[in-house]
């Protein structure tokens, strides 16, 4: 039987000689003043004309790798070159190649550094949301200074992350948020901010735009004022949130409206999406409820597995008819797509985006792999502590004191989170474990075991039945 392009790509990359060459390309080149991998990619794209012999040889390996990799997912070389002229896409590609050097072709894939870091830059907040993972609103904690935060941002940029999202608490409360955003932008990071939206005046949106912020995630937890205000802990903020969304759209930000779905607002989800569509936002994202922080107090409001399944099917159908993208942090969303449409489907619903790729859904969904905690993203607390995810209060390092490369490669917790064959039943023996894997933060929140089953899936009804004592 003739090997597929994907099989050839996996064989080529996992060959020890190839991995050895890739690892050498991660090193810094003194002659060309840059990471050898980056220099080689710039040669391939025509951005750089001259380089030393070693970097030119590296470019040959890069071109072969891109040829095989692109063919694996149905993308030709010219399309790749056009896309990766953009600095963010280029950083992402470098990240992928670093991941191939460190880890090979794995299911799911692990890049050379997280694509996204969510930094809870403060726990101060102007609201008191029922589900808040950070229990925001207190001041009894250490918060990195402006200069310490800049040291952290510089380390993240040099590590190779693509997206830095400031969250909280309410990040706009922090007086130096514009300064930190500009510093991140100046270090070629794509800067995002997650906010409750009530401080997004026209003037504030203009300031954020000038500081280099490109993406705003705004929380909206109801289509009605009573639902949103009740969940967020302060009456009269629904209209301010809607006004903030309008101001963000008018200023030209990429706007994502995020909704944490519980029994408080399950009946309003479709209305919220319709509202988002009328407001002209880019994305609607359904967030999984995770029982951590103040969320532990409302465990009984979590969706039953059957309710989550029905909701994800509804979102999938809405995605196909909606003018905006519909996404979810629930890793089961990709499974729903595969089961509903079959492997010939050409849209992959993920936490990050809905990617269209004809005839290659299964291959790319194996690559993206559902839950990305400790793999595609990590989180940072106000004091610099690093966790696998904002909903996942397990400290594995610190931005100021840890060697990020070593942490990423050697951390026992991260290795275990990436290995889907270690998961306990039914997540560990599920045919969709490389596509989904269940939400590891929910497993940790409910059972204090990140390898436990995610009780939000129909296949784990037995696990859901065990959590009644927590309600």
Buried (B, 14 or more C-beta within 10 A) or exposed (E): EEEEBBEBBBEBBBEEEBBEBBEBBBEEBEEBEBBBBBBBBBBBBEBBEEBBEBBBBBBEBBBEBBBBBBBBBBBEEEEBBEEBEEEBBBBBBBBBBBBBBBBBBBBBBBBBBBBBBBBBBBBBBBBEBBBBBBBBBEEEEEBBEEEBBBBBBEBBBEBBBBBBBBBBBBBBBBEBBBBBBBBBBEBEBBBBBBBBBBBBEBEBBEBBBEBBBBBBBBBBBBBBBEBBBBBBBBEEBBEBBBBBBBBBBEBEBBBBBBBBBBBBBBEBBEBBBBBBBEBBBBBBBBBBBBBBBBBBEBBEBBBBBEBBBEBBBBBBEBBEEBEBBBBBBBBBBBBBBBEEBEEEBEBBBBBBEBBEBEEBBBBBBBBBBBBBBBBBBBBBBBBBBBBBBBBBBBEBBBBBEBEBBEBBBEBEBBBBBBBBEEBBEBBBEBEBBBBBBBBBBBBBBBBEEBBBBBBBBBBBBEBBEBBEEBE
